[in-house]
């Protein structure tokens, strides 16, 4: 058997607002919306990753990292210092600022909508 990655599915208290975050800050492209009178799901392309963001009723607070299940989404960039500075200038706060993890790997972490932790990383 051969498996291929197909999508990542997130549930959100406000799927329209969450999708807007990924579009505005990470250049995601909206592919489709579902729902008749109200939007129930938005599908994005985030750098080749298909991201489903589904409207979900309140179900309790999001998990606090580190947690079981999906721990974070990693987004690679060519210049982490410039990227982080740009995101900060646009109002994004970081949980962990740029850190040299090991030679050839720099990371920074922020919290996105619905408690989704997002890693910005630069390799090389």
C-alpha positions as a Markdown table, in Angstrom:
| # | Residue | x | y | z |
|---|---|---|---|---|
| 1 | Unk | 0.0 | 0.0 | 0.0 |
| 2 | Unk | 1.1 | 3.5 | -0.7 |
| 3 | Unk | -0.2 | 6.5 | 1.2 |
| 4 | Unk | -0.1 | 10.2 | 0.1 |
| 5 | Unk | -0.9 | 13.2 | 2.2 |
| 6 | Unk | -4.3 | 14.6 | 1.2 |
| 7 | Unk | -5.3 | 17.3 | 3.6 |
| 8 | Unk | -5.3 | 18.7 | 7.2 |
| 9 | Unk | -8.7 | 19.3 | 8.8 |
| 10 | Unk | -9.1 | 22.0 | 11.4 |
| 11 | Unk | -12.3 | 22.8 | 13.4 |
| 12 | Unk | -12.9 | 26.4 | 14.3 |
| 13 | Unk | -15.3 | 28.5 | 16.3 |
| 14 | Unk | -15.3 | 31.0 | 13.4 |
| 15 | Unk | -14.1 | 29.3 | 10.1 |
| 16 | Unk | -14.4 | 32.5 | 8.1 |
| 17 | Unk | -12.2 | 34.4 | 10.5 |
| 18 | Unk | -9.7 | 31.5 | 10.8 |
| 19 | Unk | -9.5 | 31.2 | 7.0 |
| 20 | Unk | -8.9 | 34.9 | 6.7 |
| 21 | Unk | -6.0 | 34.6 | 9.1 |
| 22 | Unk | -4.2 | 32.0 | 7.0 |
| 23 | Unk | -4.9 | 34.1 | 3.8 |
| 24 | Unk | -3.7 | 37.4 | 5.3 |
| 25 | Unk | -0.6 | 36.2 | 7.1 |
| 26 | Unk | 0.6 | 33.2 | 5.2 |
| 27 | Unk | -0.6 | 33.8 | 1.6 |
| 28 | Unk | -3.1 | 30.9 | 1.6 |
| 29 | Unk | -5.5 | 30.8 | -1.3 |
| 30 | Unk | -9.2 | 30.1 | -0.8 |
| 31 | Unk | -10.3 | 27.2 | -3.0 |
| 32 | Unk | -13.9 | 26.8 | -2.0 |
| 33 | Unk | -16.6 | 27.5 | 0.6 |
| 34 | Unk | -19.4 | 25.1 | 1.6 |
| 35 | Unk | -22.7 | 25.9 | 3.3 |
| 36 | Unk | -26.0 | 27.3 | 2.1 |
| 37 | Unk | -27.2 | 30.1 | 4.5 |
| 38 | Unk | -24.0 | 30.1 | 6.6 |
| 39 | Unk | -20.4 | 29.0 | 5.8 |
| 40 | Unk | -19.7 | 25.5 | 7.2 |
| 41 | Unk | -16.3 | 24.8 | 5.7 |
| 42 | Unk | -13.6 | 26.7 | 3.8 |
| 43 | Unk | -10.9 | 24.9 | 1.8 |
| 44 | Unk | -7.6 | 26.6 | 1.5 |
| 45 | Unk | -4.3 | 25.9 | -0.4 |
| 46 | Unk | -1.5 | 26.8 | 2.0 |
| 47 | Unk | 1.7 | 26.4 | 0.1 |
| 48 | Unk | 0.5 | 23.1 | -1.4 |
| 49 | Unk | -1.2 | 21.9 | 1.8 |
| 50 | Unk | -4.9 | 21.5 | 1.5 |
| 51 | Unk | -6.4 | 22.9 | 4.6 |
| 52 | Unk | -10.1 | 22.3 | 5.5 |
| 53 | Unk | -11.4 | 24.7 | 8.2 |
| 54 | Unk | -14.8 | 23.6 | 9.4 |
| 55 | Unk | -17.2 | 25.6 | 11.5 |
| 56 | Unk | -17.7 | 23.8 | 14.8 |
| 57 | Unk | -19.7 | 24.5 | 17.9 |
| 58 | Unk | -17.9 | 25.3 | 21.1 |
| 59 | Unk | -16.4 | 22.1 | 22.5 |
| 60 | Unk | -14.2 | 23.4 | 25.3 |
| 61 | Unk | -10.9 | 25.1 | 25.2 |
| 62 | Unk | -8.2 | 24.1 | 22.7 |
| 63 | Unk | -5.4 | 21.9 | 24.0 |
| 64 | Unk | -2.3 | 23.7 | 25.4 |
| 65 | Unk | 1.0 | 22.6 | 23.8 |
| 66 | Unk | 2.7 | 20.3 | 24.2 |
| 67 | Unk | -0.3 | 18.1 | 23.7 |
| 68 | Unk | -1.3 | 14.8 | 22.1 |
| 69 | Unk | -2.7 | 14.8 | 18.6 |
| 70 | Unk | -1.6 | 17.5 | 16.1 |
| 71 | Unk | 1.0 | 19.5 | 17.9 |
| 72 | Unk | 1.7 | 22.2 | 15.3 |
| 73 | Unk | 1.7 | 23.1 | 11.6 |
| 74 | Unk | 5.2 | 23.8 | 10.2 |
| 75 | Unk | 5.7 | 26.5 | 7.5 |
| 76 | Unk | 9.1 | 26.7 | 5.8 |
| 77 | Unk | 10.5 | 30.1 | 4.7 |
| 78 | Unk | 13.7 | 31.2 | 3.1 |
| 79 | Unk | 14.4 | 34.1 | 5.5 |
| 80 | Unk | 13.0 | 33.6 | 8.9 |
| 81 | Unk | 14.2 | 36.9 | 10.4 |
| 82 | Unk | 12.5 | 39.0 | 7.7 |
| 83 | Unk | 9.4 | 36.8 | 7.8 |
| 84 | Unk | 9.0 | 37.1 | 11.6 |
| 85 | Unk | 9.7 | 40.8 | 11.6 |
| 86 | Unk | 7.0 | 41.3 | 8.9 |
| 87 | Unk | 4.5 | 39.2 | 10.9 |
| 88 | Unk | 5.3 | 41.1 | 14.1 |
| 89 | Unk | 4.8 | 44.4 | 12.3 |
| 90 | Unk | 1.4 | 43.2 | 11.2 |
| 91 | Unk | 0.4 | 42.5 | 14.8 |
| 92 | Unk | 1.3 | 38.8 | 15.2 |
| 93 | Unk | 2.7 | 37.9 | 18.6 |
| 94 | Unk | 5.1 | 35.0 | 19.0 |
| 95 | Unk | 5.1 | 32.4 | 21.7 |
| 96 | Unk | 8.8 | 31.6 | 20.9 |
| 97 | Unk | 10.9 | 34.1 | 19.0 |
| 98 | Unk | 13.5 | 33.0 | 16.4 |
| 99 | Unk | 15.7 | 30.3 | 17.9 |
| 100 | Unk | 18.7 | 28.5 | 16.5 |
| 101 | Unk | 17.7 | 24.9 | 17.3 |
| 102 | Unk | 20.8 | 23.4 | 15.7 |
| 103 | Unk | 23.1 | 24.2 | 12.9 |
| 104 | Unk | 20.9 | 24.7 | 9.8 |
| 105 | Unk | 17.6 | 24.9 | 11.6 |
| 106 | Unk | 16.0 | 28.1 | 12.9 |
| 107 | Unk | 12.4 | 28.2 | 14.3 |
| 108 | Unk | 9.8 | 30.5 | 15.8 |
| 109 | Unk | 6.3 | 29.7 | 17.0 |
| 110 | Unk | 3.0 | 31.6 | 17.1 |
| 111 | Unk | -0.5 | 30.7 | 18.1 |
| 112 | Unk | -3.1 | 30.9 | 15.3 |
| 113 | Unk | -6.9 | 30.8 | 15.5 |
| 114 | Unk | -8.5 | 28.2 | 17.7 |
| 115 | Unk | -5.2 | 27.5 | 19.6 |
| 116 | Unk | -3.4 | 26.1 | 16.5 |
| 117 | Unk | 0.3 | 26.4 | 17.1 |
| 118 | Unk | 2.2 | 27.4 | 13.9 |
| 119 | Unk | 6.0 | 27.0 | 13.5 |
| 120 | Unk | 7.9 | 29.2 | 11.1 |
| 121 | Unk | 11.2 | 27.5 | 10.2 |
| 122 | Unk | 14.2 | 28.0 | 8.0 |
| 123 | Unk | 16.5 | 25.1 | 7.0 |
| 124 | Unk | 19.9 | 25.4 | 5.4 |
